[in-house]
Amino acid sequence: MTRLSCCFIGIDLAWSPRNSTGVAALRLVGDRLNVAASGVRQTNEEIVDFIREHIAPTTIVMIDAPLVVPNETGMRPCDRLMTSHFWRQHAGAYPANRNILGRYNKGVPRGKELGLVLCSQLGFAWPPPDVRKIAGQRGRFVFECYPHPAQVILFGLARTLKYKHKKQGWTVARAEFSRYVGYMRALCSPRIELEDSLLRDLDVSEARGRAYKEREDRLDAIFCAYLSALVTEGRMDCLGDPHEGSIVLPTTLER
């Protein structure tokens, strides 16, 4: 397939449509990934419209949210596996079940709702296939990812980046956000082009509250889109079973 026939999309999906969702689309130009678009959206309709705007014959969508959630309570097997592998790096998974996720979206996990819309309206495979079996294939595929452990693998971290603004305060969060941007710029297989205009948009030196959160959502979406590009190279593995819920992860520490 030609490079221009592929698009890599990342969605940092809010569990509730009341909150903003980060979106990003990447295309491979030469040996570099270019950010074709980056922003935030609110409703599922807006998110689907963004994907439709950038869709190509082969499109990989990577969503940071549970997609297949058959269990009413407890944790999915993939969430347990994620926690067992990455708890030391502070990258264990949150419990995902229909009881919890349904509170935010009228009883239905929002990731599943979005996935079914992508299937019915835009021809994406559903449920998500085994990511290890589609390298080099044409088509439209959607997968569930979790940025924290993926960052641990790709960036070679001893623990997760603490860029979420929580108890550590703005100074620490901003410094960690800047580290995140630096790690992204250092990726080289493939390299991602973060243009000066985009870096200015993502600057958090003075950002607080909603302004900070939107920048955080956008950067996470760009990272998710980067993970999409690794799918076509056969560099993604998965934890769990696609029919019970699976989370994809990079296979190597290559940078």
PyMOL commands that set and color helices and strands:
alter all, ss='L'
color gray80, all
select helices_A, chain A and resi 3-5+44-54+77-89+98-104+110-122+131-133+147-155+170-186+196-201+209-231
alter helices_A, ss='H'
color red, helices_A
select strands_A, chain A and resi 6-12+21-29+32-41+58-63+140-144+191-193+236-241+245-250
alter strands_A, ss='S'
color yellow, strands_A
deselect
rebuild
show_as cartoon
